Amino acid sequence: RRCARARAMASNLLGTRHERYPSTLGIDFRKLGPEALRTYVNRYRLDAAPDAPDSELAKVVAKHFEATPVDEEAIVARFFEHLDDVDAARAGENDTGVARVHEQVAAKVSTTDENGSWILASVVRYDATSDAYAVQDEDDQKILELPASRIRRLGVPDDNLDELQKGERVVAIFPETTSFYRAMVSKAPKRGPGGSPPREVVLKFEDDEDDSGRTPHRRVSLRYVLRERPQAKAPRPPPRPRPPPQPKNTEPQPATAALPAPRPPQGLAWADKASGGPADADVAARPGGATYSDMIAHALKKLPDEHGDFKDICKVIEQDFFEQLNWKLESDLRKTPVWKSSVRKILYSNARFRHNLPAADKNIFTFSAYA
């Protein structure tokens, strides 16, 4: 029996040597190393000589793989089951709550609680001695050093985000950006078919009103939502000192006259219907300065075909409205002027503008009238 089996294996091996590698197979097993090929052969108990070269092993594996029927739905289902098992294992291994390398986190890059003070970043390293992280900004790829108190993990089960209620306050990534803004839950998350966990929540963001004053509802992945932590109460201000007593028979001082409010601009000329804003000559002369929305419209009208990306638009705005821009940095770490963050947010949220143009780069903007 042993001799017969040996002759059969030799015959199979000899036949394999004369066979060519399947030309219709999309996977090239010849690129695998000997250990991987041997693992495949042993897993499926294929006939291959112990001293067979890598090229022959690759043919044996390719022939078996090509003849194996594939149930794509079952494979995909098992793949997701494997991912769930991996996530559960990682959660069990990481009871300390320390974020792993390459894990996306929310990083607070400002000492204030203003909108945009939290950004999306990925972990580069963690120093247990100092309890501090090095994270990479997902927007400009800068490396930031931050204490653990200014890092929040995303999608933590303890946050119970699937239990969010309508009207609850949260902090979430504004769509198409990498910054977190305060928002209110406008529609509680619902479970999917079969009771699957919810994946999205509908929010209304602060300062997101359109030209008509309405705040749109925006869908955001629950992974990028954080429950708003209660703020510490500010200390009570010291009591104001009492004014010195007025001497008797002294006439009271006259009150300071209030300055008249600035008069509204007269005869504003409005631009074409596409921009929906004031004409170029009136934008810079507007009392109190132009709005960011008007600055964007002004910039688009100066760009070729009234189309441009974020950098082109900012370049025109900086050139024509330098004195009116808010050059305060969002934080000492990110080094991003407040006005640029405001322009980016308005480009994605204001109904006057649109992006994701057909047959064009997704980051090109223009007026909504060209939709």
Buried (B, 14 or more C-beta within 10 A) or exposed (E): EEEEEEEEBEEBBEEBEEEEEBEEEEEEBBEBEEEBBBEBBEEEEBBBBEEBEBEBBBBBBBBBBEEEEEEEEEEEEEEEEEEEEEEEEEEEEEEEEBBEEEBBBBBBBBEEEEBBBBBBBBBBEBEEEEEBBBBBBBBEEBEBEBEBEBBBBBBEEEBEBBEBEEEBEBBBBBBBBBBBBBBBBBBBBEEEEEEEEBEBBBBBBEEBBEEEEEBEEBEBBBEBBBBBEEEEEEEEEEEEEEEEEEEEEEEEEEEEEEEEEEEEEEEEEEBEEBBBBBBBEBBBEBEEBBBBBBBBBBBBBBBEEBBBBBEBBBBBBBEBBEEBBEEEBBBEBBEBBBBBBBBBBBBBBBEBBBBEBEEEEEBBBBBEEEE
